[in-house]
Amino acid sequence: MTSDIQIGQPEIQRRAYCVEIDVADMLAITNAEHENLFDYHDKLVFRLEGDGTAKEAEVKYVHSVEYDGHFGAAIFYSVDDEDDTPELHEQVREIIRDQIEKARGLTAAPAAPSP
């Protein structure tokens, strides 16, 4: 074994997070997006991380947003270590709350006609 090889210690570069939501709210978001009830750039993923072209994120420093339901009713995202603040996470949670409210409104069953 060669002793002249130097390797640095691992460093935290990015942290991964998960925000759990109610199953019905997860279905409201994913159904509204799959049925194209949101404008393309108003989907949660673009609100949180932008699309790299036309849509800027509503919150900075969020990466790798996923919420396909495969791992349950949760929104997954990552944040670079140097940008990881409680304020950032509260912004993310507010956007998720807002998206749930919008999705609920878009996917609510229409009221029955009155007699």
C-alpha positions in Angstrom: 0.0 0.0 0.0 1.3 3.4 -0.9 1.5 6.0 1.9 1.9 9.1 -0.3 -1.8 9.0 -1.3 -3.8 11.6 0.6 -7.5 11.6 0.7 -9.6 14.2 2.4 -12.5 13.6 4.9 -16.0 13.4 3.6 -17.9 16.7 3.8 -21.6 17.5 3.9 -22.4 19.3 0.7 -26.2 18.8 0.4 -28.9 17.6 2.7 -32.1 15.8 1.7 -35.4 16.5 3.3 -38.9 15.0 3.3 -42.2 16.9 4.1 -45.0 14.5 4.7 -48.5 15.5 3.8 -52.0 13.9 3.9 -52.6 11.2 1.3 -55.7 13.1 0.1 -53.6 16.2 -0.4 -50.9 14.3 -2.2 -53.6 12.8 -4.5 -55.0 16.3 -5.1 -51.6 17.7 -6.2 -50.7 14.7 -8.4 -54.1 14.4 -9.9 -54.3 18.1 -10.7 -50.9 18.0 -12.3 -51.5 14.8 -14.3 -54.8 16.2 -15.6 -53.0 19.4 -16.6 -55.3 21.5 -14.3 -52.3 23.6 -13.4 -50.4 25.7 -16.0 -47.2 23.9 -16.8 -45.0 26.3 -14.9 -47.3 26.3 -11.9 -46.5 22.7 -11.0 -45.0 22.3 -7.5 -41.6 21.2 -8.8 -41.2 24.4 -10.8 -42.5 26.6 -8.0 -39.8 25.0 -5.7 -36.8 24.7 -8.1 -37.7 26.5 -11.3 -37.2 24.9 -14.7 -33.9 26.4 -15.7 -35.4 28.5 -18.4 -38.6 30.5 -18.2 -39.7 29.8 -14.7 -37.6 31.0 -11.7 -38.1 29.2 -8.4 -40.3 31.0 -5.8 -37.7 30.0 -3.3 -33.9 29.8 -3.9 -31.5 27.0 -3.2 -33.9 24.0 -3.5 -32.9 21.1 -5.6 -34.0 17.6 -6.6 -37.7 18.0 -5.9 -39.7 14.7 -6.2 -43.2 13.8 -5.2 -44.5 10.9 -7.3 -46.1 9.1 -4.4 -43.8 6.0 -4.8 -42.4 6.5 -1.3 -45.6 7.7 0.2 -47.4 11.1 0.6 -44.4 13.3 0.9 -42.5 16.0 -0.9 -38.7 15.3 -1.1 -36.1 18.0 -1.8 -32.5 18.8 -1.2 -30.7 21.9 0.0 -27.0 22.8 -0.2 -25.5 22.8 3.2 -24.5 26.4 3.2 -28.0 27.5 2.2 -29.8 25.3 4.8 -31.8 27.6 7.1 -35.1 27.3 9.0 -36.4 30.2 7.0 -35.8 28.4 3.8 -37.7 25.3 5.0 -40.6 27.5 6.1 -40.8 29.0 2.6 -40.9 25.6 1.2 -43.7 24.5 3.5 -45.7 27.7 2.6 -45.4 26.9 -1.1 -46.5 23.3 -0.4 -49.5 24.6 1.7 -50.5 27.0 -1.1 -50.2 24.2 -3.7 -52.4 22.0 -1.7 -55.1 24.7 -1.4 -55.0 25.3 -5.1 -55.1 21.6 -5.9 -58.0 21.0 -3.6 -59.9 23.8 -5.4 -59.1 22.4 -8.8 -59.9 18.8 -8.0 -63.0 19.3 -5.8 -66.1 17.6 -7.1 -68.5 20.1 -8.6 -71.5 20.9 -6.5 -74.7 19.1 -7.3 -77.3 21.2 -9.1 -80.0 22.5 -6.8 -83.5 21.3 -7.4 
